[in-house]
Amino acid sequence: MITSKIEGAEWFTGGQFGPEGSIQATLFCLILTVILLVLSHKEGKILKPYWHQEKGLKTKINDNEMLVTK
């Protein structure tokens, strides 16, 4: 039977949580999230919540225009 032992600091290896609890996994997810947010913002795909939109603002959803009113 093969067994493995990961040695190193818990913050670096993930400790008992495993690799998904390590700093590398956290940084990877953070960087990917920022990249996706920037790309979505550039394409105009991020909409303001309805409580922050102006009264009577037209919102485009799936090539259909929708009039949002309060």
Secondary structure per residue as TSV (DSSP state, phi and psi in degrees):
chain	resnum	aa	ss	phi	psi
A	1	M	-	360.0	142.5
A	2	I	-	-103.6	130.7
A	3	T	-	-124.7	149.2
A	4	S	-	-125.0	152.8
A	5	K	-	-135.1	120.4
A	6	I	-	-94.4	124.5
A	7	E	-	-113.8	146.9
A	8	G	S	143.1	179.8
A	9	A	-	-64.6	143.9
A	10	E	H	-61.5	-37.6
A	11	W	H	-66.1	-25.4
A	12	F	H	-90.3	-37.2
A	13	T	H	-96.4	-16.1
A	14	G	-	96.2	-8.4
A	15	G	G	56.9	-134.1
A	16	Q	G	-73.1	-17.7
A	17	F	G	-76.0	-21.1
A	18	G	-	93.1	-174.0
A	19	P	G	-59.5	-27.5
A	20	E	G	-70.9	-11.6
A	21	G	G	-100.4	7.6
A	22	S	S	-85.1	166.7
A	23	I	H	-67.8	-31.0
A	24	Q	H	-63.8	-43.9
A	25	A	H	-65.2	-40.3
A	26	T	H	-64.1	-46.1
A	27	L	H	-65.1	-40.5
A	28	F	H	-59.7	-46.6
A	29	C	H	-66.5	-38.6
A	30	L	H	-64.5	-46.4
A	31	I	H	-63.4	-44.2
A	32	L	H	-63.6	-38.5
A	33	T	H	-63.3	-44.2
A	34	V	H	-63.2	-43.5
A	35	I	H	-60.4	-46.1
A	36	L	H	-65.9	-37.3
A	37	L	H	-65.2	-42.3
A	38	V	H	-63.8	-45.8
A	39	L	H	-63.3	-41.4
A	40	S	H	-65.5	-38.8
A	41	H	H	-66.5	-41.1
A	42	K	H	-62.0	-35.6
A	43	E	T	-86.9	-0.4
A	44	G	T	70.6	30.6
A	45	K	-	-94.6	-0.8
A	46	I	-	-101.1	118.6
A	47	L	-	-101.9	149.2
A	48	K	-	-69.6	150.1
A	49	P	-	-62.0	155.4
A	50	Y	G	-59.9	-28.9
A	51	W	G	-78.1	-8.3
A	52	H	G	-106.7	-4.7
A	53	Q	S	-81.7	152.5
A	54	E	-	-72.2	153.3
A	55	K	T	-63.9	130.6
A	56	G	T	76.8	18.3
A	57	L	E	-73.8	134.0
A	58	K	E	-87.0	130.8
A	59	T	E	-117.1	134.4
A	60	K	E	-97.5	119.4
A	61	I	E	-129.2	118.2
A	62	N	T	51.4	51.0
A	63	D	T	62.2	13.2
A	64	N	E	-115.6	133.2
A	65	E	E	-87.6	140.2
A	66	M	E	-131.4	130.2
A	67	L	E	-89.2	118.6
A	68	V	E	-99.9	122.3
A	69	T	-	-125.7	155.5
A	70	K	-	-98.8	360.0
